[in-house]
Amino acid sequence: MEGSIVNIAERKKDWQFDNGLSLTYRHYPQYPIASVSINVLDAGSYQEETFQQNHLIEHLVYMAMKPHFANEPDVYMSAQTNLESAQYTCRLPAAKIINFLNHFEFAVNDPDTFKDEIIEREKQAIKNELNKPGNACNDLLPLLGWAQGVKEDWNAFDSLSSQGLKEVCTSSYISHKLHLEIAGNLSAEQLDNLISACFQLEKRLAGKKTNNVKLKAKQQASRIVISPDKHIVGYFCDLHPENNNAYLTMACAYHLFHASSSLGIYHNLRFDKGFIYNLIRAYHLFNGRSQFALFAQVQPQSSQAVADELKSFFSQSNEQLFEEHLPWAAQKCLSSQMISMETLSEVTKRASQHYVNYQTPLDENAFYQYLQPHNLGAVKADIQSNFFTQELEVISYDRD
């Protein structure tokens, strides 16, 4: 596959406008529809002062935009609040992109977005959204050291007011906090019109530019945690911050752990020992670095044995595992990450997350070159330095 990667954007262009708004356009002529992601940096659950405040603002802005596209069957909108950003994504014809941007700007500035009755309705919607059945793996994440939003406080959430929310939105949804990821098959005229629209958007949302220093969270030690009920054993790794290829490092490592021999931890736990059914993964980009977790659902009497196997596996250098299975793991990972297997909206979401984390546009060609055969020495070094030859603490929590 080296040298013949398919479906990479034929060209990528980046713009940085006077008031700080940034735009990346990726030309994908093979897709009949475009994708837009508006990313509001520092507007996620990690930065908010009040529990679910930024999530509520995201709901309000989204709900103000949604009616304008309700009767358009070729427009699909979504929005979400991440740890470090709010994101508004839309899959739509290229001719409607500017309309989407205009309605975003109008929603941010429109006082009707923050009507009391709408706020109360969306507060209830968020409570319903978060009132999901418990997930044992998610419940273990805080114990592992996974980055979380601010502490739960529903009384503070209920006290959020129209004026306060409007002020936070006005100070947060401003040009130098906005990064747009747009992908599709825009004509030259459509691209020129998009640039003109972005000039207008960044002027209307200029706001007051701040130079906040982003505090880097302290890197945490890797660990293994046994849940209070002994049904989940989790492994956590906080990757070294200097690795800009961390997403693929984690993805490739996950495949390597699943090597089809006793050298792989999954094969060992599933087939050799019979302790588990599968290994569940979780990883994300956060605060300029990356976090990785594995979960094994086990019977309580096996929890300590599984923890011991994980500790043994990650404490070794595993040279034979790399020698026999790294080329396969890299190829498996590369195949699963190919653009041809993704919707265009996933492309813009992935590129958006890269920008939020590293403050630089994703270079797709470099992204895929990382896993090519000529670079496997670097891939091995990244996986080995982050995951192996570790001194791991096993933490067992008892029920309260």
QUITA-V796983 format. One record per backbone hydrogen bond with DSSP energy under -1.0 kcal/mol. NH is the residue of the N-H (numbers start at 0). CO is the residue of the C=O. E is the energy in kcal/mol with one decimal. If there is no record, write none. Layout:
# QUITA-V796983
nh=NH co=CO e=E
nh=NH co=CO e=E
This chain:
# QUITA-V796983
nh=3 co=0 e=-2.3
nh=9 co=26 e=-2.1
nh=12 co=24 e=-2.5
nh=14 co=22 e=-2.8
nh=16 co=20 e=-3.0
nh=19 co=16 e=-2.1
nh=21 co=177 e=-2.1
nh=22 co=14 e=-2.4
nh=23 co=179 e=-2.6
nh=24 co=12 e=-2.7
nh=25 co=181 e=-2.6
nh=26 co=10 e=-2.6
nh=27 co=183 e=-2.7
nh=30 co=27 e=-1.5
nh=33 co=91 e=-2.4
nh=34 co=182 e=-2.6
nh=35 co=89 e=-2.7
nh=36 co=180 e=-2.4
nh=37 co=87 e=-3.1
nh=38 co=178 e=-2.4
nh=39 co=85 e=-3.1
nh=40 co=176 e=-3.4
nh=41 co=83 e=-2.1
nh=44 co=81 e=-2.3
nh=45 co=82 e=-2.8
nh=52 co=49 e=-2.4
nh=55 co=51 e=-2.2
nh=56 co=52 e=-2.0
nh=57 co=53 e=-2.3
nh=58 co=54 e=-2.0
nh=59 co=55 e=-2.4
nh=60 co=56 e=-2.6
nh=61 co=57 e=-2.4
nh=62 co=58 e=-2.8
nh=63 co=59 e=-1.6
nh=64 co=60 e=-1.5
nh=65 co=61 e=-2.5
nh=67 co=64 e=-1.4
nh=68 co=65 e=-2.0
nh=71 co=68 e=-1.8
nh=74 co=71 e=-1.6
nh=75 co=90 e=-2.5
nh=77 co=88 e=-2.3
nh=79 co=86 e=-2.1
nh=81 co=84 e=-3.2
nh=85 co=39 e=-1.8
nh=86 co=79 e=-2.8
nh=87 co=37 e=-2.4
nh=88 co=77 e=-2.6
nh=89 co=35 e=-2.5
nh=90 co=75 e=-2.5
nh=91 co=33 e=-2.0
nh=95 co=92 e=-2.1
nh=96 co=93 e=-1.4
nh=99 co=95 e=-1.8
nh=100 co=96 e=-2.2
nh=101 co=97 e=-2.6
nh=102 co=98 e=-2.1
nh=103 co=99 e=-1.7
nh=104 co=100 e=-2.2
nh=105 co=101 e=-2.4
nh=106 co=102 e=-2.2
nh=107 co=103 e=-2.0
nh=108 co=104 e=-1.7
nh=109 co=105 e=-1.7
nh=112 co=109 e=-1.8
nh=113 co=110 e=-1.7
nh=114 co=111 e=-1.3
nh=118 co=114 e=-2.4
nh=119 co=115 e=-2.5
nh=120 co=116 e=-1.7
nh=121 co=117 e=-2.5
nh=122 co=118 e=-2.2
nh=123 co=119 e=-1.7
nh=124 co=120 e=-1.9
nh=125 co=121 e=-2.3
nh=126 co=122 e=-2.0
nh=127 co=123 e=-2.3
nh=128 co=124 e=-2.6
nh=129 co=125 e=-2.5
nh=131 co=129 e=-1.6
nh=138 co=134 e=-2.6
nh=143 co=139 e=-1.6
nh=144 co=140 e=-1.3
nh=145 co=140 e=-2.2
nh=149 co=44 e=-1.4
nh=156 co=152 e=-1.9
nh=157 co=153 e=-2.7
nh=158 co=154 e=-1.1
nh=159 co=156 e=-1.5
nh=164 co=160 e=-2.5
nh=165 co=161 e=-2.4
nh=166 co=162 e=-2.2
nh=167 co=163 e=-2.1
nh=168 co=164 e=-2.5
nh=169 co=165 e=-2.6
nh=170 co=166 e=-1.8
nh=171 co=167 e=-1.3
nh=172 co=168 e=-3.0
nh=173 co=171 e=-1.8
nh=174 co=204 e=-3.2
nh=176 co=173 e=-2.3
nh=177 co=174 e=-2.1
nh=178 co=38 e=-2.2
nh=179 co=21 e=-2.8
nh=180 co=36 e=-2.5
nh=181 co=23 e=-2.7
nh=182 co=34 e=-2.4
nh=183 co=25 e=-2.1
nh=190 co=186 e=-2.4
nh=191 co=187 e=-2.1
nh=192 co=188 e=-2.4
nh=193 co=189 e=-2.1
nh=194 co=190 e=-2.2
nh=195 co=191 e=-2.1
nh=196 co=192 e=-2.3
nh=197 co=193 e=-2.3
nh=198 co=194 e=-2.0
nh=199 co=195 e=-1.8
nh=200 co=196 e=-2.7
nh=201 co=197 e=-2.6
nh=202 co=198 e=-1.3
nh=203 co=199 e=-2.3
nh=204 co=200 e=-1.6
nh=205 co=202 e=-1.2
nh=222 co=235 e=-1.6
nh=223 co=392 e=-2.5
nh=224 co=233 e=-2.8
nh=225 co=394 e=-3.1
nh=226 co=231 e=-2.9
nh=229 co=226 e=-1.9
nh=232 co=295 e=-2.3
nh=233 co=224 e=-3.2
nh=234 co=293 e=-2.6
nh=235 co=222 e=-2.6
nh=236 co=291 e=-2.6
nh=238 co=289 e=-2.0
nh=242 co=239 e=-1.2
nh=245 co=242 e=-1.1
nh=248 co=244 e=-2.3
nh=249 co=245 e=-2.8
nh=250 co=246 e=-2.1
nh=251 co=247 e=-2.9
nh=252 co=248 e=-2.3
nh=253 co=249 e=-2.2
nh=254 co=250 e=-1.6
nh=255 co=251 e=-2.4
nh=256 co=252 e=-2.6
nh=258 co=255 e=-1.8
nh=260 co=258 e=-2.0
nh=263 co=260 e=-1.9
nh=265 co=256 e=-2.3
nh=267 co=263 e=-2.1
nh=268 co=264 e=-2.5
nh=269 co=265 e=-3.1
nh=270 co=266 e=-2.1
nh=271 co=266 e=-1.9
nh=272 co=267 e=-2.4
nh=274 co=268 e=-2.4
nh=275 co=268 e=-1.1
nh=279 co=294 e=-2.7
nh=281 co=292 e=-2.0
nh=283 co=290 e=-2.0
nh=285 co=288 e=-3.0
nh=288 co=285 e=-2.1
nh=290 co=283 e=-2.5
nh=291 co=236 e=-2.6
nh=292 co=281 e=-2.8
nh=293 co=234 e=-2.1
nh=294 co=279 e=-2.5
nh=295 co=232 e=-2.5
nh=297 co=230 e=-2.7
nh=301 co=298 e=-2.4
nh=302 co=299 e=-1.1
nh=305 co=301 e=-2.5
nh=306 co=302 e=-2.3
nh=307 co=303 e=-2.3
nh=308 co=304 e=-2.1
nh=309 co=305 e=-2.5
nh=310 co=306 e=-2.5
nh=311 co=307 e=-2.4
nh=312 co=308 e=-2.5
nh=313 co=309 e=-2.5
nh=314 co=310 e=-1.0
nh=321 co=317 e=-1.9
nh=322 co=318 e=-2.6
nh=323 co=319 e=-2.5
nh=324 co=320 e=-2.2
nh=325 co=321 e=-1.9
nh=328 co=324 e=-2.7
nh=329 co=325 e=-2.8
nh=330 co=326 e=-2.2
nh=331 co=327 e=-2.9
nh=332 co=328 e=-2.6
nh=333 co=329 e=-2.8
nh=334 co=330 e=-2.5
nh=335 co=331 e=-1.9
nh=336 co=332 e=-1.3
nh=340 co=337 e=-1.8
nh=341 co=338 e=-2.3
nh=346 co=342 e=-1.2
nh=347 co=343 e=-2.0
nh=348 co=344 e=-2.0
nh=349 co=345 e=-2.5
nh=350 co=346 e=-2.5
nh=351 co=347 e=-2.1
nh=352 co=348 e=-2.4
nh=353 co=349 e=-2.0
nh=354 co=350 e=-2.1
nh=355 co=351 e=-2.8
nh=356 co=352 e=-2.1
nh=357 co=353 e=-2.8
nh=358 co=354 e=-2.7
nh=366 co=362 e=-2.3
nh=367 co=363 e=-2.1
nh=368 co=364 e=-1.9
nh=369 co=365 e=-1.2
nh=371 co=368 e=-1.7
nh=374 co=371 e=-2.3
nh=375 co=372 e=-1.3
nh=378 co=374 e=-1.8
nh=379 co=375 e=-2.7
nh=380 co=376 e=-2.0
nh=381 co=377 e=-2.3
nh=382 co=378 e=-2.6
nh=383 co=379 e=-3.1
nh=384 co=380 e=-2.4
nh=385 co=381 e=-1.3
nh=386 co=382 e=-2.8
nh=387 co=383 e=-1.3
nh=388 co=315 e=-1.7
nh=389 co=313 e=-2.2
nh=394 co=223 e=-3.3
nh=396 co=225 e=-2.1
